[in-house]
């Protein structure tokens, strides 16, 4: 594996378990067993590292969503697979998705990284909106306002991760997302639809 990829893999693990601010290039160098100068060769600043991390994460995440869309037969099955991505990324409550870790530590990042993070969330909402629109067609999910339900779903998934990580207990995520996983015909956005 290339040194750059090893650095990104290690930095992502550190960011997801400790937080991006909680490790330095010295920490990274120690874990990877290289000199700090070698890290600076690949990522001159920590901001460069953050940008590379979120761009790579976004690419991998949406490739996974593409596979879900292609393989899951109904919108409800796609929603279940989407939630499974977030559940698996918790690693039994020991870490967060990179997008959630970056959102929690947003004050650490410059505008370029925040723009990329916001684009990740916008693309996530767009994908979920299409999912709920498919649900309206195939009848597997009750839909009154697809865009609103997409925003609710993303907030529940990411908020559930934060709760589970704080408690180091994935059961918190399971309880937070139960209404989505077990009752796809009563997505929270339905309850809000009459008030907008």
Secondary structure, 3 states (H helix, E strand, C coil): CCHHHHHHHHHHHHHHHCCHHHCCHHHHHHHHCCCHHHHHHHCCCHHHHHHHHHHHHHHHHHHHHHHHHHHCCCHHHHHHHHHHHHHHHCCCCCCCCHHHHHHHCHHHCCHHHHHHHHHHHHHHHHHHHHHHHHHHHHCCCCCCCHHHHHHHHHHHHHHHHHHHHHHCCCHHHHHHHHHHHHCCCCCHHHHHHCCC
